[in-house]
């Protein structure tokens, strides 16, 4: 799993927080009070990230345990490993549900903050909160993809194991549909009973027990990982709504900026037009004065003479 908590990620969050402080100081007193609440927000974010780090460690343990299972050939060891993996995935489920609850609380907190003066939708603090939650959503999606990949890998490897057992017992290569039926019906273990009848109990019986433990472990893990995937999907939907809101806000801000730029252009044109009008008015006055002087000068000279 990718390292979700690189130092530069935390730095980006602190940079956002610092920028909000600057923006709010420029905006005025009411908005400045909101920056205090952002401190609590970032503390909650760090709590969520702490839980996510724990999930990452459990994921690594599950991945290592799955690799270890390939080297196991006795029922007792398989049962012990299965119990350990069940415990780890149960802990993952518990942590992910806690993370989901914290995200829901943060969303409600964000909604309350938008009701405060200077902290409505599109404000610096609101954009920061929404952006940070959107960043967490991307990390959660990476986690979801990793667990989904582990689930697919475990299912695929168990399918290969059943395929090898079937070939060993029958001497025939089973097609995909047959393997799926064997796994879903549990008949993969029944096949090995034939080997007991033909070759005696001994080691073959232990192999049957080992395969049975492996089958039960895979089914239980499949069930837990499906539940985990659903929790991840719920969280993704929760935070995606925040991300969509951020996109809408940014779209409105961009549109407003466009109007402002267009207005500035029109203002400059108006200023230029006003300057030109003044210039031509001055020229017209000068010309008119010259014409009057030219017309009156002969009259003035005539009376003077």
Residue pairs with C-beta under 8 A, 6 or more apart in sequence:
1 56
1 59
1 60
1 142
1 143
1 146
2 142
4 49
4 52
4 53
4 56
4 139
4 142
4 143
5 49
5 52
5 53
9 135
12 135
13 42
13 45
13 132
13 135
14 42
16 128
16 131
16 132
17 35
17 38
17 42
17 128
19 124
19 128
20 35
20 38
20 124
20 125
20 128
21 35
23 31
23 124
24 31
24 32
24 34
24 35
24 118
24 124
24 125
25 32
27 118
27 124
28 118
30 116
30 117
30 118
31 117
31 118
31 119
31 123
31 124
31 125
34 113
34 116
34 118
34 119
34 123
34 125
35 125
37 113
37 125
38 125
38 128
38 129
41 106
41 109
41 129
41 132
42 132
44 102
44 105
44 106
44 109
45 106
45 132
45 136
47 102
48 99
48 102
48 103
48 106
48 136
49 136
51 95
51 98
51 99
51 102
52 99
52 139
52 140
52 143
54 95
55 92
55 95
55 96
55 99
55 143
56 143
58 88
58 89
58 91
58 92
58 95
59 92
59 143
59 146
59 147
59 150
61 88
62 85
62 88
62 89
62 92
62 150
63 150
65 81
65 84
65 85
65 88
66 85
66 150
66 153
66 154
66 157
68 81
69 78
69 81
69 214
69 217
70 157
72 78
72 81
72 210
73 207
73 210
74 206
74 210
75 206
75 209
75 210
75 212
75 213
78 210
78 213
78 214
78 217
79 213
81 217
82 213
82 214
82 216
82 217
82 220
85 217
85 221
86 217
86 220
86 221
86 224
89 221
89 224
89 225
89 228
90 224
92 147
92 228
93 224
93 227
93 228
93 231
96 228
96 231
96 232
96 235
97 231
99 140
99 235
100 231
100 234
100 235
100 238
103 133
103 136
103 235
103 238
103 239
104 238
106 129
106 133
107 133
107 238
107 242
110 126
110 129
110 130
110 133
110 242
113 119
113 125
113 126
113 129
114 120
114 121
114 123
114 126
119 125
119 126
120 126
121 245
121 249
122 249
122 252
122 253
126 249
127 246
127 249
127 250
130 242
130 243
130 245
130 246
130 249
131 246
133 239
133 242
133 243
134 239
134 242
134 243
134 246
136 239
137 235
137 236
137 239
137 240
137 242
137 243
140 232
140 235
140 236
140 239
141 232
141 236
143 232
144 229
144 232
144 233
144 236
147 225
147 228
147 229
147 232
148 225
148 229
150 225
151 221
151 222
151 225
151 226
151 229
154 218
154 221
154 222
155 218
155 222
158 183
158 214
158 215
158 218
159 179
159 180
159 183
161 211
161 214
162 179
162 182
162 183
162 188
163 173
163 174
163 179
165 188
165 191
165 192
165 211
166 172
166 174
166 178
166 179
166 182
166 188
166 191
167 173
167 174
168 195
169 191
169 192
169 194
169 195
170 191
174 182
181 187
182 188
182 191
183 215
186 215
188 211
188 215
189 208
189 211
189 212
189 215
192 204
192 207
192 208
192 211
193 208
195 204
195 207
196 204
196 205
196 208
